[in-house]
C-alpha cells in the first residue's frame, strides 16, 4: 500500500520535472524563431523618445536583446 502511494507520488514528481524542461525548451525555441521585438519596433521606440536612431544604434540594441534570449 505505501509502496503504491510512493510510486504514484514519484511518478507525479518525475512528470512535473520532465514537463517543465520540455515546456522550457519549446518556449525558448519559439522565442528564437519569433522574437518579441524587431528593428522596426526599436526605431519607433527611439523616435518616440525624441531620438533619431542610426542603424548602428539599432543593431546594438538588437544584439543586447539577443544576448538575453
HELIX and SHEET records of a PDB file:
HELIX    1   1 UNK A    2  UNK A   33  1                                  32    
HELIX    2   2 UNK A   39  UNK A   48  1                                  10    
HELIX    3   3 UNK A   55  UNK A   67  1                                  13    
END                                                                             
